[in-house]
Amino acid sequence: MPTSLQPVRDLIDAGTDAVVWASPALRACQTANIVCRALGIEGYEKHPVLAGTDPAAMYGEVKGDPHALVVLVGHTPSVDKISQAACGTRLPFKPGAVCMLDLEGRPATPENLRHFAQGPQVDRWETALALEHAIREAGKATCCSYHDFVDDPSDPEIVHDLRVSIRTLRSLIVFAEPWLKEKRAKKAQDHLRELVRLTSRLREFDVLSDTIAGLEPAAEELTAACKQCRAEEAEHVLDGLASRRSQKTIGDAQKYTQHIVWRDGFGEQGIDPAEVAGRYRKLCEKFAKHYNKLDLTDEEHTHAVRKEAKLLRYVSHSLPGLLGDEAEATEVQMHAVQDRLGELCDARANVEIADSFPAERLSEQSAADLARLRVRQLTCIDQLLADMTDQAARTAEADSAAEADQAVRAAGATQAVHAGDANQTSRTSDAADVRTPDQPASVNIMA
């Protein structure tokens, strides 16, 4: 039982006749159930007056109750007003605060306040609830995108939305790993990874179709061949999603997001906001380290760094209230990195599809167009690598110049401090002579 309720429980244990009233508001009723269990009282009464703002009406109704002890479970501003009407001062109620007032007919004076305990720190619970809400909403979005795809697998935007929703959900689960039950979180991640992989080839055909559409002169036969391959891949994805394994995967993922299971302690005590900020900072530092050492010629490393950028982008977008002002800027930055590396990854994927495209689907003209596309994509890859390498070199040069400038400034500041110390030493004895007897040597202001 909360210690803040102990004085109330002592009165009840001593035989005081008690009743619990609650505002009709949902959260007040939920709290009333907790209070009833803590005090050993069977149920509570709903009183709409506790949702109002008229202290006289509230005060009068409470005074008219025959019970010796009336426990009110309400919310601001009603609890503020009735406490002020009873003791003449407005108490600083926060969520979970408890006060006990004596209403024996005396005027409103502070002596009527017999007990007041401030509510607990709720920021840890609010942090856990914010994470839980984000995961739950991402789960709902994934479910909606899944049904949209099943209804219309021919729309490339729907495919893209489905993949983004799955990646967003998975990113949030990865981010919350330190506080989630390990086995269940890993299982959910594995399930979501399977769904992303199932749709990967379909997304690659959509990207290839966009690239073909940009060819001049137009490649109509190649467009038709790609469209046919894309339709067959969409059927393959639908068959895969309809399988018993995929249906169980989707069902398990949906259940997981609607019933989050935290590691021992975090469900009851919540999550320290500082831990969340620290987790975010470490992921940002990890990305920066990998990005700065990125070898663009290494396809696997490039793909892995791009996935890290996606994770930070989706987490930043989903948890702005928890991650502070830097989240918005990080989201924009990661979006830019994702798009830039995406150009390179998409061009490489186009080359791979061109190399493995079914020859029997190609006419002489479409084969020639595909070869033309392949050459253009290889040229695009070379140009992107050159541009990114040049940009990285310029950035490194600018960073080195900034570090050198900072070192010069620091050296100058150090010399100034040393000179100032020498001058201060010479003035110290003079200052001591003019200090008045009651002048403090130092003043500390504690806030």
Phi, psi and omega in degrees: 000139177302135181296335180296337180266359186301316179299327178290317180295325178298319178295319180293318178297333179278001175104006180292131179286122188229156176217150178249127174253150178220145169294150179293349181301142186304310184294325177295319179294320177298318178294323180299323177298319179295316180297317179300316179295319181294326183265354181073031180256138183276097174076173181222166178251138175273131179230105181303335181300334180287348176266357182271188181234012181263102183295327180296317179295316179297313182299316181295320181292320178295317180298331182277354181284137183286345182289147179288333182229120178246118180262116181261129176243106184221210184205166177289146006266003186296316182293327177298316185290319182289326177292323178293323179293333184271324185238004174078007179216149181272120182276147184278069183294133168235167181308128178089002180289152182227133172224153178235126185241143178262118182247051183272029175092356178287158177294170182288099179226159179301337180296341180286346179275112182263337183198137173214129177227124181292152180292161181290165173293121185258359184297328178293317179292320179297324178294314178297319179295322179295318177296315180298318180296317181297317179294318180297316180294322177295324176296318178296318180297320178296318179297316179295317180295324178298313180293325176298319181292317180299323180287327182212082181283356184276346184271116180300326180294324178294320177298315180298316179297321179297315181293321178295319180295320178294316180293324177297313179299315181295322179298319180294321178293318177299316181298321184272007182311317183300341185245353181265154173303123192299309185295317182292322179294318180295321179296318178297318178298317180298318179298315181292324177297321178299319181293321179296315181297325181297329183261001187297312183296323179298316178296323179295322176295324177295318178295318178298319179300318178297322180291318178298321180298338180270359180288142174231124359289164184300145181247078187293318181293321178293323177299316180294319180295319179293321179298320179294315178298322180294318179297320179293322178293323177298320176295321178298318179294317179298318177298319179296318180292331181279350181294157181299321180297313181293322179297321177292320178300314180295316180296317180295319180296321180293317178298320182299315184289335180271347180223074181295134178245116181272159173295159183307130177101321184287330178293325181269322186261349182080190185235131180294124179304327179295328178292321179295315178298320178295320178298316180296316181298318180295321178293323177295318179294321178297315179298313182302319179297314181291322182292320181292336180256014186293128172261104186295340178281347178270105186297318182293317180295318178299316180296320181294318179293323177298321178294324176296321178296320178298315181302311180295323179297311184291321178294317179299320180290324187274338186233048183296326181292334181268332191261355174083188186295332184290342184298318182297314180295321179295319179300315180297316181296315181293327177297317179296317179297316180300315181293318182294312178292331179297323177302316181292314181295320180294320179297319178295320179295322178298319178297318181297318179293320179300321180289333184251008182297134182302118184297328182292345179272354188252129169280175179299319181292315181293328176294320178294319178295322179294321177296321178296318178297319182298316180298317180296321180291323176295321176295320178299318179298314180299318181293318178297318179298318180294315181296315182292322179295318179295318179296318179297322180293318179295320178296317179297321179295318179295320179297319180295320179294320180295319179295320179296317179296319179296322179295320179295316180297319180296319179296318178296319179295322179297318178297319179296320179296317179298319178294320179295323179298320181294317179294320181297322180298321182288338182266346188299314182294323178296318180296325181294327183291329186263358182289135177285159184303324184261011179283125181286148178289329178207157179233121177254126177253117180256127180239000000 
